Every structure is written in C-alpha cells, then in structure tokens.
Amino acid sequence: MRLPATAHTSRAWRVHEFTRDFQVEDVWSFRTPGAGPGDFPAMLAAMRTAGGLAKQPRPVRFLFALRWRLGALCEWDTPSAGLGRRVGSLRDRLPGDIRDAPRGPDHEGMPLKAVYELDLESVRELANKTVHTLMHLGWVQGASGDYELRMAVLVKPNGWFGRLYMAAIAPFRYLIVYPALTRQWEHAWRNRDQGTGRSL
C-alpha cells in the first residue's frame, strides 16, 4: 500500500542524519501479520530466501530487462556513472557506530548494494547516469498492533534528465513493480518457516 512521504519523514530513522540532499520518492507498506518488534531480521532473511528479480512475474522481469538493455545502449550504467565515480557511496557519510555495524549481504543479481543493516532499519543504494537512489527498509508498528515492513525510496536525480527519467518510470513502479514486490515480500513473510513445523 502506498503511503505519504510523512510516513517516512516523521519517524526517527537514522538515515535522516545523512540524506538531507535526497528527496523521498515513494513510501510503501507491506503486511506482516503476527510480526513483533524483534522480527525485522526474520523478515529480511525471508525476503532473501524468496529470491530477487528472477522470482518476479514475467511483466516485471520484462521491464527490468528492457531497462538494462536501454541502459547498455545509452551507457547509463557504466562504471564511471556509478558509486565511487560519479557519486560517492552513502557509506562515506556514515557515523562510526553505523559504519561499524553489519552491512548485510550483497548478491550478484541485485543491483542495489548494501550500506548498513540495523535492528529496525536497513539501506541499500544504486547510482547510475540517471539517479543516485536509496532503498530504506524500516520496521514499524502498524495500526493493528502488529509490526510491518515499510519501504522508502530516496532519490537524488542527476539533473533534468534524471528528473525526467523518474517521472517517466513512475507509472510502471506504481502499476506493476510495487504490486508485484508486495505479493512477493508478503508471501515471503507468510512462508518464512515453511517446512519447520512452526504454525503461522
């Protein structure tokens, strides 16, 4: 479910300390029935077990394949446009206590790279010729009393072209990508202990 930007900005996330030059592009919530305050690591583990892009429906895979093809043709994703070249990694801004915390694993098939992973929030990042973007995941108590996953996408577009690019892909994010991600991640939570004998 889509949420207003204030659902992210009003909370005391550590990420606010070093992302004042980023703007909140999207905020989305994912239902995790029965979740408690200490279940964020279990949710992250379930998401990793569920797989990434390869496990998404065909329309989502097609969109990403098209995006990577366009990126290759237009040289949007060259090393010179990425982290450590066009822009510095967010890790360069981290205070010592977060920099020394676990980052979380990286995967070859996952373009977003780990920045940090705390008890209640984690961040991954990606940079190319269009944008420097962050995916912030947070663990929040919902209206029902259960905890739920929140995702905020923070962006710093690369000039007018980056702003145009973000506007152009917005309908695809809202109509195809985020709904598919919701199904995958909520299913991952429901089936996190499949085969262990634990009742969900």
N, CA, C and O of each residue as an XYZ file, in Angstrom:
800
protein
N       0.841     -1.185      0.000
C       0.000      0.000      0.000
C       0.881      1.241      0.000
O       1.855      1.330      0.747
N       0.522      2.193     -0.848
C       1.290      3.430     -0.929
C       0.945      4.330      0.260
O      -0.213      4.425      0.668
N       1.966      4.984      0.804
C       1.806      5.873      1.942
C       2.348      7.256      1.594
O       3.137      7.390      0.658
N       1.936      8.291      2.336
C       2.508      9.624      2.105
C       3.957      9.687      2.571
O       4.401      8.870      3.378
N       4.682     10.666      2.055
C       6.093     10.816      2.406
C       6.290     11.002      3.904
O       7.321     10.610      4.451
N       5.301     11.600      4.569
C       5.427     11.837      6.011
C       5.490     10.542      6.810
O       5.982     10.542      7.939
N       4.999      9.432      6.246
C       5.098      8.142      6.933
C       6.558      7.741      7.118
O       6.889      6.945      7.997
N       7.413      8.296      6.289
C       8.861      8.062      6.432
C       9.535      9.211      7.170
O      10.309      8.984      8.100
N       9.247     10.441      6.760
C       9.975     11.591      7.299
C       9.644     11.872      8.760
O      10.448     12.483      9.463
N       8.474     11.439      9.230
C       8.073     11.728     10.603
C       8.681     10.778     11.626
O       8.546     10.993     12.831
N       9.348      9.733     11.155
C       9.913      8.745     12.066
C      11.401      9.016     12.285
O      12.077      9.577     11.424
N      11.886      8.615     13.428
C      13.272      8.940     13.825
C      14.266      7.924     13.280
O      15.015      7.310     14.041
N      14.273      7.749     11.967
C      15.224      6.829     11.355
C      16.616      7.441     11.362
O      16.763      8.657     11.233
N      17.621      6.620     11.509
C      18.999      7.098     11.468
C      19.354      7.656     10.080
O      20.196      8.545      9.957
N      18.708      7.126      9.053
C      19.041      7.545      7.693
C      18.840      9.038      7.477
O      19.487      9.620      6.606
N      17.952      9.679      8.256
C      17.721     11.120      8.088
C      18.979     11.937      8.368
O      19.131     13.044      7.850
N      19.877     11.396      9.184
C      21.054     12.148      9.610
C      21.996     12.484      8.461
O      22.742     13.460      8.537
N      21.970     11.680      7.392
C      22.968     11.872      6.338
C      22.370     11.804      4.932
O      23.074     11.505      3.967
N      21.069     12.083      4.819
C      20.437     12.067      3.488
C      19.592     13.325      3.250
O      18.574     13.268      2.561
N      20.009     14.441      3.810
C      19.209     15.659      3.653
C      19.170     16.165      2.215
O      18.276     16.933      1.859
N      20.112     15.754      1.392
C      20.126     16.172     -0.008
C      19.378     15.201     -0.918
O      19.377     15.377     -2.136
N      18.739     14.175     -0.342
C      17.892     13.261     -1.096
C      16.425     13.643     -0.876
O      16.078     14.242      0.142
N      15.577     13.295     -1.832
C      14.145     13.524     -1.676
C      13.417     12.187     -1.590
O      13.852     11.193     -2.171
N      12.313     12.176     -0.866
C      11.511     10.958     -0.735
C      10.655     10.812     -1.987
O       9.808     11.659     -2.270
N      10.880      9.743     -2.729
C      10.142      9.498     -3.961
C       8.900      8.652     -3.709
O       7.817      8.982     -4.193
N       9.046      7.574     -2.962
C       7.936      6.645     -2.708
C       8.043      6.104     -1.287
O       9.136      5.953     -0.740
N       6.878      5.815     -0.702
C       6.815      5.091      0.566
C       5.742      4.022      0.414
O       4.634      4.305     -0.042
N       6.072      2.808      0.794
C       5.169      1.664      0.591
C       5.173      0.812      1.848
O       6.203      0.681      2.510
N       4.029      0.233      2.181
C       3.951     -0.663      3.339
C       3.621     -2.080      2.895
O       2.957     -2.293      1.881
N       4.102     -3.045      3.678
C       3.910     -4.467      3.388
C       3.381     -5.138      4.650
O       3.941     -4.959      5.731
N       2.316     -5.901      4.518
C       1.681     -6.534      5.679
C       2.465     -7.760      6.132
O       2.869     -8.596      5.323
N       2.668     -7.845      7.434
C       3.374     -8.985      8.036
C       2.584     -9.426      9.267
O       3.009     -9.151     10.390
N       1.459    -10.094      9.091
C       0.580    -10.440     10.212
C       1.307    -11.229     11.297
O       2.053    -12.166     11.010
N       1.077    -10.836     12.543
C       1.661    -11.538     13.673
C       3.082    -11.135     14.002
O       3.679    -11.685     14.928
N       3.637    -10.188     13.265
C       5.027     -9.794     13.477
C       5.183     -8.989     14.759
O       4.304     -8.210     15.130
N       6.310     -9.188     15.427
C       6.618     -8.459     16.646
C       7.792     -7.530     16.460
O       8.364     -7.474     15.372
N       8.166     -6.799     17.490
C       9.225     -5.779     17.374
C      10.596     -6.339     17.022
O      11.424     -5.618     16.465
N      10.856     -7.598     17.331
C      12.173     -8.161     17.050
C      12.259     -8.980     15.780
O      13.234     -9.704     15.579
N      11.253     -8.881     14.915
C      11.188     -9.753     13.744
C      11.767     -9.165     12.462
O      11.650     -9.774     11.398
N      12.390     -7.992     12.545
C      12.950     -7.410     11.321
C      14.012     -8.317     10.692
O      13.973     -8.524      9.479
N      14.961     -8.870     11.462
C      15.931     -9.777     10.830
C      15.272    -10.988     10.171
O      15.727    -11.453      9.126
N      14.196    -11.499     10.784
C      13.494    -12.643     10.190
C      12.853    -12.252      8.866
O      12.836    -13.044      7.924
N      12.323    -11.031      8.793
C      11.720    -10.561      7.554
C      12.768    -10.419      6.466
O      12.538    -10.833      5.330
N      13.925     -9.834      6.799
C      14.984     -9.693      5.805
C      15.451    -11.055      5.302
O      15.687    -11.240      4.107
N      15.582    -11.999      6.220
C      16.007    -13.347      5.828
C      14.970    -13.994      4.915
O      15.324    -14.666      3.947
N      13.686    -13.790      5.226
C      12.620    -14.354      4.397
C      12.644    -13.754      2.999
O      12.435    -14.466      2.016
N      12.896    -12.456      2.901
C      12.964    -11.794      1.600
C      14.116    -12.343      0.774
O      13.974    -12.538     -0.433
N      15.254    -12.595      1.410
C      16.399    -13.133      0.681
C      16.124    -14.554      0.207
O      16.498    -14.932     -0.903
N      15.464    -15.341      1.063
C      15.135    -16.710      0.675
C      14.153    -16.736     -0.488
O      14.215    -17.613     -1.349
N      13.245    -15.762     -0.503
C      12.233    -15.708     -1.566
C      12.833    -15.389     -2.923
O      12.196    -15.622     -3.951
N      14.045    -14.861     -2.943
C      14.697    -14.547     -4.208
C      14.410    -13.136     -4.671
O      13.511    -12.473     -4.155
N      15.166    -12.686     -5.633
C      15.043    -11.319     -6.122
C      14.293    -11.242     -7.425
O      13.215    -11.816     -7.574
N      14.868    -10.532     -8.363
C      14.202    -10.263     -9.629
C      13.845    -11.532    -10.389
O      12.816    -11.580    -11.063
N      14.682    -12.559    -10.287
C      14.438    -13.785    -11.037
C      13.128    -14.451    -10.648
O      12.562    -15.208    -11.436
N      12.636    -14.177     -9.435
C      11.394    -14.792     -8.959
C      10.166    -13.899     -9.198
O       9.054    -14.257     -8.809
N      10.365    -12.747     -9.831
C       9.257    -11.843    -10.090
C       8.451    -12.323    -11.298
O       8.958    -13.096    -12.111
N       7.185    -11.866    -11.423
C       6.367    -12.235    -12.585
C       7.001    -11.756    -13.895
O       7.845    -10.860    -13.902
N       6.582    -12.360    -14.979
C       7.165    -12.056    -16.287
C       7.095    -10.572    -16.664
O       8.079    -10.057    -17.195
N       5.994     -9.856    -16.420
C       5.980     -8.429    -16.785
C       7.057     -7.619    -16.071
O       7.642     -6.709    -16.660
N       7.321     -7.944    -14.805
C       8.358     -7.229    -14.066
C       9.734     -7.566    -14.636
O      10.563     -6.676    -14.827
N       9.975     -8.831    -14.906
C      11.264     -9.221    -15.481
C      11.471     -8.567    -16.835
O      12.581     -8.152    -17.168
N      10.394     -8.474    -17.619
C      10.495     -7.824    -18.926
C      10.859     -6.348    -18.784
O      11.715     -5.847    -19.514
N      10.212     -5.649    -17.845
C      10.504     -4.230    -17.639
C      11.961     -4.011    -17.257
O      12.614     -3.106    -17.776
N      12.473     -4.846    -16.341
C      13.854     -4.681    -15.927
C      14.814     -5.056    -17.050
O      15.848     -4.409    -17.220
N      14.484     -6.095    -17.819
C      15.341     -6.459    -18.949
C      15.382     -5.322    -19.967
O      16.438     -5.020    -20.523
N      14.236     -4.695    -20.209
C      14.185     -3.557    -21.117
C      15.010     -2.395    -20.576
O      15.740     -1.735    -21.315
N      14.878     -2.157    -19.265
C      15.655     -1.058    -18.654
C      17.154     -1.308    -18.782
O      17.900     -0.393    -19.132
N      17.609     -2.531    -18.506
C      19.043     -2.805    -18.604
C      19.517     -2.731    -20.043
O      20.649     -2.324    -20.305
N      18.651     -3.126    -20.989
C      19.017     -3.032    -22.406
C      19.171     -1.570    -22.816
O      20.141     -1.211    -23.483
N      18.223     -0.731    -22.422
C      18.314      0.694    -22.723
C      19.545      1.309    -22.052
O      20.239      2.143    -22.633
N      19.792      0.875    -20.822
C      20.956      1.377    -20.107
C      22.254      1.039    -20.814
O      23.177      1.853    -20.859
N      22.323     -0.170    -21.368
C      23.518     -0.578    -22.096
C      23.681      0.236    -23.378
O      24.787      0.663    -23.711
N      22.583      0.450    -24.092
C      22.635      1.204    -25.342
C      23.002      2.670    -25.113
O      23.753      3.264    -25.887
N      22.458      3.241    -24.034
C      22.660      4.668    -23.746
C      23.813      4.925    -22.777
O      24.101      6.074    -22.441
N      24.466      3.862    -22.332
C      25.601      3.953    -21.401
C      25.210      4.631    -20.085
O      25.956      5.453    -19.554
N      24.034      4.277    -19.572
C      23.578      4.820    -18.288
C      24.265      4.146    -17.112
O      24.394      4.743    -16.043
N      24.708      2.903    -17.300
C      25.151      2.090    -16.169
C      26.645      1.772    -16.216
O      27.083      0.784    -15.626
N      27.410      2.575    -16.892
C      28.850      2.343    -16.966
C      29.488      2.584    -15.598
O      28.936      3.334    -14.792
N      30.633      1.970    -15.319
C      31.297      2.193    -14.024
C      31.539      3.663    -13.713
O      31.463      4.068    -12.553
N      31.827      4.467    -14.729
C      32.105      5.885    -14.494
C      30.879      6.647    -14.016
O      31.007      7.754    -13.494
N      29.685      6.067    -14.189
C      28.455      6.727    -13.756
C      27.978      6.226    -12.400
O      26.956      6.686    -11.892
N      28.714      5.284    -11.809
C      28.225      4.608    -10.614
C      28.820      5.111     -9.318
O      29.406      6.192     -9.250
N      28.652      4.292     -8.284
C      29.144      4.616     -6.948
C      30.666      4.679     -6.939
O      31.349      3.850     -7.542
N      31.173      5.687     -6.238
C      32.610      5.857     -6.151
C      33.220      6.568     -7.335
O      34.415      6.866     -7.335
N      32.402      6.848     -8.360
C      32.894      7.558     -9.547
C      32.069      8.825     -9.747
O      32.544      9.920     -9.446
N      30.834      8.695    -10.253
C      30.002      9.898    -10.421
C      29.564     10.454     -9.075
O      29.525     11.669     -8.882
N      29.234      9.563     -8.144
C      28.832      9.979     -6.795
C      29.543      9.101     -5.775
O      29.922      7.968     -6.076
N      29.722      9.626     -4.576
C      30.277      8.821     -3.500
C      29.218      7.926     -2.897
O      28.030      8.246     -2.938
N      29.640      6.811     -2.338
C      28.710      5.925     -1.655
C      28.192      6.580     -0.377
O      28.890      7.371      0.257
N      26.971      6.243     -0.015
C      26.416      6.732      1.244
C      27.274      6.267      2.423
O      27.286      6.918      3.468
N      27.977      5.170      2.272
C      28.826      4.679      3.352
C      29.894      5.701      3.742
O      30.363      5.703      4.880
N      30.278      6.565      2.810
C      31.278      7.588      3.113
C      30.764      8.616      4.121
O      31.554      9.335      4.732
N      29.442      8.687      4.296
C      28.844      9.677      5.190
C      28.481      9.113      6.560
O      28.115      9.866      7.462
N      28.578      7.809      6.721
C      28.044      7.184      7.920
C      28.842      7.549      9.158
O      30.071      7.603      9.110
N      28.152      7.803     10.280
C      28.867      7.941     11.555
C      29.467      6.603     11.950
O      29.052      5.553     11.459
N      30.447      6.652     12.839
C      31.209      5.457     13.173
C      30.386      4.295     13.661
O      30.669      3.151     13.305
N      29.347      4.559     14.488
C      28.587      3.438     15.045
C      27.824      2.674     13.972
O      27.637      1.463     14.086
N      27.378      3.378     12.924
C      26.668      2.690     11.840
C      27.657      2.076     10.864
O      27.432      0.979     10.353
N      28.744      2.776     10.608
C      29.745      2.237      9.684
C      30.321      0.923     10.195
O      30.686      0.053      9.403
N      30.403      0.775     11.513
C      30.951     -0.450     12.096
C      29.903     -1.554     12.265
O      30.241     -2.684     12.617
N      28.630     -1.225     12.013
C      27.552     -2.216     12.133
C      27.556     -3.118     10.893
O      28.178     -2.780      9.886
N      26.871     -4.253     10.961
C      26.789     -5.121      9.780
C      26.181     -4.387      8.586
O      25.312     -3.530      8.750
N      26.638     -4.725      7.403
C      26.104     -4.111      6.181
C      24.960     -4.917      5.601
O      24.062     -4.357      4.971
N      24.981     -6.225      5.806
C      24.067     -7.104      5.093
C      24.746     -7.625      3.836
O      25.668     -6.989      3.326
N      24.310     -8.759      3.334
C      24.973     -9.374      2.176
C      24.632     -8.683      0.865
O      23.551     -8.115      0.711
N      25.564     -8.739     -0.076
C      25.324     -8.322     -1.457
C      25.140     -9.567     -2.314
O      25.674    -10.634     -2.010
N      24.376     -9.411     -3.391
C      24.164    -10.524     -4.312
C      24.443    -10.045     -5.727
O      24.140     -8.903     -6.073
N      25.019    -10.918     -6.543
C      25.378    -10.550     -7.907
C      24.179    -10.075     -8.705
O      24.291     -9.134     -9.491
N      23.040    -10.712     -8.516
C      21.861    -10.352     -9.291
C      21.090     -9.185     -8.737
O      20.038     -8.835     -9.271
N      21.583     -8.571     -7.678
C      20.876     -7.470     -7.028
C      21.657     -6.181     -7.267
O      22.747     -6.021     -6.717
N      21.124     -5.251     -8.081
C      21.888     -4.040     -8.380
C      22.064     -3.106     -7.188
O      23.017     -2.327     -7.150
N      21.157     -3.173     -6.212
C      21.270     -2.328     -5.021
C      22.286     -2.935     -4.058
O      22.188     -4.108     -3.696
N      23.259     -2.130     -3.649
C      24.337     -2.605     -2.796
C      24.094     -2.215     -1.339
O      23.576     -1.136     -1.051
N      24.474     -3.108     -0.427
C      24.228     -2.900      0.992
C      25.027     -1.717      1.526
O      26.202     -1.545      1.202
N      24.365     -0.899      2.356
C      25.004      0.228      3.037
C      25.108     -0.059      4.529
O      26.198     -0.003      5.098
N      23.974     -0.366      5.167
C      24.001     -0.794      6.567
C      22.731     -1.545      6.898
O      21.732     -1.467      6.182
N      22.792     -2.281      8.008
C      21.658     -3.082      8.464
C      21.634     -3.055      9.989
O      22.519     -3.609     10.641
N      20.608     -2.404     10.555
C      20.452     -2.280     11.998
C      19.269     -3.119     12.463
O      18.666     -3.847     11.674
N      18.940     -3.013     13.748
C      17.858     -3.827     14.300
C      16.497     -3.499     13.687
O      15.643     -4.377     13.564
N      16.290     -2.229     13.301
C      14.971     -1.810     12.812
C      15.004     -1.139     11.454
O      13.954     -0.729     10.960
N      16.151     -1.011     10.836
C      16.206     -0.387      9.520
C      17.433     -0.859      8.756
O      18.432     -1.275      9.342
N      17.335     -0.784      7.443
C      18.472     -1.097      6.584
C      18.395     -0.224      5.336
O      17.332      0.278      4.973
N      19.545     -0.056      4.690
C      19.626      0.786      3.498
C      20.476      0.094      2.444
O      21.501     -0.513      2.751
N      20.033      0.196      1.198
C      20.815     -0.221      0.036
C      20.824      0.935     -0.959
O      19.962      1.812     -0.903
N      21.793      0.935     -1.864
C      21.925      2.068     -2.784
C      22.331      1.618     -4.178
O      22.852      0.523     -4.387
N      22.066      2.521     -5.125
C      22.402      2.313     -6.532
C      22.651      3.678     -7.148
O      21.941      4.637     -6.847
N      23.644      3.770     -7.998
C      23.883      5.011     -8.735
C      24.183      4.687    -10.188
O      24.863      3.707    -10.492
N      23.669      5.521    -11.077
C      23.975      5.432    -12.500
C      23.893      6.834    -13.095
O      23.922      7.817    -12.355
N      23.792      6.940    -14.401
C      23.809      8.256    -15.038
C      22.520      9.023    -14.793
O      22.486     10.238    -14.988
N      21.439      8.333    -14.365
C      20.150      8.997    -14.186
C      19.910      9.471    -12.756
O      19.298     10.518    -12.544
N      20.393      8.701    -11.769
C      19.976      8.968    -10.393
C      20.907      8.272     -9.401
O      21.542      7.272     -9.736
N      20.985      8.800     -8.191
C      21.541      8.090     -7.041
C      20.342      7.778     -6.158
O      19.677      8.693     -5.672
N      20.060      6.504     -5.947
C      18.844      6.123     -5.229
C      19.167      5.229     -4.042
O      20.122      4.452     -4.063
N      18.344      5.361     -3.008
C      18.467      4.549     -1.795
C      17.153      3.834     -1.554
O      16.082      4.402     -1.765
N      17.234      2.594     -1.113
C      16.063      1.858     -0.649
C      16.199      1.685      0.857
O      17.078      0.966      1.333
N      15.326      2.348      1.599
C      15.327      2.245      3.056
C      14.203      1.303      3.470
O      13.048      1.504      3.094
N      14.540      0.283      4.237
C      13.547     -0.625      4.810
C      13.494     -0.383      6.311
O      14.527     -0.347      6.980
N      12.292     -0.219      6.833
C      12.113      0.009      8.257
C      11.037     -0.888      8.836
O      10.161     -1.372      8.119
N      11.111     -1.103     10.136
C      10.206     -1.998     10.851
C       9.372     -1.141     11.789
O       9.902     -0.506     12.701
N       8.052     -1.127     11.558
C       7.165     -0.158     12.199
C       5.943     -0.865     12.771
O       5.418     -1.796     12.160
N       5.491     -0.428     13.935
C       4.256     -0.951     14.490
C       3.070     -0.311     13.767
O       2.944      0.913     13.730
N       2.211     -1.141     13.197
C       1.062     -0.661     12.447
C      -0.144     -0.424     13.325
O      -0.097     -0.618     14.540
N      -1.230      0.001     12.693
C      -2.458      0.335     13.420
C      -3.050     -0.884     14.124
O      -3.718     -0.743     15.148
N      -2.810     -2.078     13.582
C      -3.365     -3.299     14.177
C      -2.592     -3.742     15.414
O      -3.044     -4.623     16.146
N      -1.446     -3.144     15.649
C      -0.579     -3.579     16.746
C       0.557     -4.460     16.273
O       1.608     -4.517     16.911
N       0.354     -5.162     15.139
C       1.433     -5.952     14.553
C       2.465     -5.022     13.924
O       2.162     -3.884     13.563
N       3.680     -5.528     13.801
C       4.708     -4.769     13.092
C       4.622     -5.059     11.600
O       4.145     -6.117     11.190
N       5.082     -4.124     10.804
C       5.035     -4.274      9.354
C       6.282     -3.673      8.723
O       6.980     -2.866      9.337
N       6.548     -4.078      7.498
C       7.684     -3.569      6.759
C       7.297     -2.305      6.007
O       6.244     -2.245      5.373
N       8.155     -1.300      6.081
C       7.969     -0.077      5.301
C       9.183      0.099      4.390
O      10.327     -0.094      4.804
N       8.911      0.463      3.163
C       9.978      0.759      2.209
C       9.865      2.213      1.780
O       8.791      2.664      1.380
N      10.966      2.943      1.861
C      11.032      4.303      1.329
C      12.122      4.344      0.268
O      13.228      3.845      0.473
N      11.793      4.940     -0.859
C      12.762      5.130     -1.933
C      13.170      6.595     -1.923
O      12.343      7.486     -2.121
N      14.462      6.834     -1.688
C      15.004      8.188     -1.655
C      15.861      8.388     -2.893
O      16.618      7.497     -3.280
N      15.744      9.553     -3.513
C      16.454      9.768     -4.770
C      17.148     11.120     -4.810
O      16.734     12.084     -4.166
N      18.225     11.150     -5.597
C      18.877     12.394     -5.967
C      19.059     12.319     -7.483
O      20.050     11.766     -7.961
N      18.098     12.878     -8.250
C      18.198     12.790     -9.710
C      19.426     13.528    -10.230
O      19.873     14.513     -9.642
N      19.962     13.034    -11.340
C      21.116     13.648    -11.977
C      20.630     14.685    -12.997
O      20.521     14.396    -14.189
N      20.342     15.897    -12.508
C      19.925     16.985    -13.389
C      18.543     16.786    -13.985
O      17.743     15.992    -13.491
N      18.276     17.529    -15.066
C      16.947     17.487    -15.677
C      16.652     16.109    -16.255
O      15.510     15.651    -16.219
N      17.683     15.444    -16.792
C      17.462     14.131    -17.373
C      17.034     13.126    -16.299
O      16.147     12.304    -16.529
N      17.665     13.198    -15.135
C      17.293     12.305    -14.046
C      15.873     12.537    -13.581
O      15.151     11.583    -13.291
N      15.460     13.799    -13.505
C      14.078     14.102    -13.097
C      13.078     13.603    -14.132
O      12.020     13.082    -13.780
N      13.415     13.764    -15.411
C      12.560     13.269    -16.472
C      12.456     11.749    -16.427
O      11.378     11.183    -16.611
N      13.571     11.105    -16.185
C      13.597      9.637    -16.096
C      12.701      9.145    -14.962
O      11.910      8.222    -15.157
N      12.817      9.755    -13.775
C      11.997      9.329    -12.643
C      10.510      9.524    -12.933
O       9.695      8.679    -12.562
N      10.150     10.616    -13.586
C       8.748     10.849    -13.937
C       8.256      9.813    -14.947
O       7.115      9.358    -14.872
N       9.115      9.446    -15.883
C       8.710      8.506    -16.931
C       8.452      7.106    -16.383
O       7.558      6.411    -16.865
N       9.223      6.684    -15.382
C       9.065      5.312    -14.882
C       8.048      5.211    -13.746
O       7.725      4.105    -13.314
N       7.540      6.334    -13.255
C       6.603      6.306    -12.124
C       5.390      5.414    -12.370
O       5.063      4.604    -11.502
N       4.702      5.522    -13.518
C       3.526      4.641    -13.713
C       3.861      3.160    -13.646
O       3.064      2.364    -13.149
N       5.037      2.783    -14.144
C       5.437      1.372    -14.120
C       5.727      0.916    -12.695
O       5.425     -0.222    -12.336
N       6.310      1.796    -11.878
C       6.555      1.438    -10.480
C       5.239      1.177     -9.752
O       5.090      0.163     -9.070
N       4.289      2.096     -9.902
C       3.053      2.008     -9.125
C       2.108      0.917     -9.630
O       1.414      0.287     -8.832
N       2.074      0.689    -10.937
C       1.097     -0.247    -11.504
C       1.624     -1.676    -11.625
O       0.839     -2.624    -11.620
N       2.940     -1.840    -11.734
C       3.491     -3.176    -11.991
C       4.517     -3.594    -10.938
O       4.365     -4.640    -10.306
N       5.557     -2.785    -10.745
C       6.684     -3.225     -9.917
C       6.309     -3.339     -8.449
O       6.525     -4.394     -7.851
N       5.752     -2.285     -7.842
C       5.452     -2.328     -6.416
C       4.370     -3.347     -6.064
O       4.514     -4.048     -5.063
N       3.292     -3.459     -6.843
C       2.328     -4.529     -6.525
C       2.942     -5.930     -6.570
O       2.630     -6.779     -5.735
N       3.817     -6.164     -7.552
C       4.469     -7.476     -7.626
C       5.407     -7.683     -6.446
O       5.479     -8.778     -5.889
N       6.128     -6.629     -6.065
C       7.017     -6.717     -4.912
C       6.219     -6.987     -3.636
O       6.651     -7.744     -2.767
N       5.049     -6.356     -3.541
C       4.188     -6.582     -2.370
C       3.790     -8.041     -2.268
O       3.859     -8.633     -1.190
N       3.374     -8.624     -3.380
C       2.980    -10.039     -3.358
C       4.157    -10.920     -2.972
O       3.996    -11.856     -2.189
N       5.334    -10.636     -3.508
C       6.496    -11.473     -3.230
C       6.915    -11.368     -1.767
O       7.152    -12.390     -1.123
N       7.010    -10.158     -1.236
C       7.504     -9.983      0.128
C       6.478    -10.413      1.164
O       6.850    -10.989      2.187
N       5.198    -10.149      0.931
C       4.188    -10.600      1.891
C       4.078    -12.119      1.881
O       3.863    -12.731      2.928
N       4.222    -12.729      0.720
C       4.237    -14.189      0.635
C       5.468    -14.748      1.358
O       5.395    -15.785      2.018
N       6.599    -14.046      1.223
C       7.819    -14.484      1.904
C       7.619    -14.501      3.414
O       8.076    -15.423      4.090
N       6.935    -13.481      3.952
C       6.682    -13.452      5.391
C       5.779    -14.607      5.815
O       6.059    -15.287      6.802
N       4.713    -14.824      5.082
C       3.763    -15.884      5.451
C       4.416    -17.263      5.402
O       4.023    -18.162      6.144
N       5.404    -17.432      4.539
C       6.010    -18.750      4.343
C       7.440    -18.834      4.879
O       8.212    -19.703      4.475
N       7.783    -17.922      5.791
C       9.159    -17.855      6.272
C       9.602    -19.107      7.009
O      10.792    -19.421      7.032
N       8.650    -19.836      7.621
C       9.015    -21.017      8.389
C       8.459    -22.290      7.732
O       8.273    -23.313      8.392
N       8.209    -22.208      6.474
C       7.660    -23.359      5.760
C       8.590    -24.559      5.898
O       9.786    -24.486      5.616
N       8.008    -25.646      6.334
C       8.794    -26.871      6.482
C       9.433    -27.029      7.845
O      10.072    -28.048      8.110
N       9.275    -26.034      8.726
C       9.905    -26.166     10.037
C       8.947    -26.725     11.070
O       9.347    -27.097     12.173
N       7.642    -26.780     10.686
C       6.647    -27.265     11.641
C       6.067    -26.183     12.500
O       5.145    -26.430     13.278
N       6.606    -24.954     12.370
C       6.066    -23.860     13.165
C       4.765    -23.375     12.560
O       4.670    -23.235     11.340
N       3.774    -23.120     13.370
C       2.491    -22.647     12.887
C       2.559    -21.151     12.625
O       3.053    -20.388     13.455
N       2.055    -20.735     11.454
C       1.984    -19.327     11.108
C       0.593    -18.805     11.421
O       0.312    -17.627     11.202
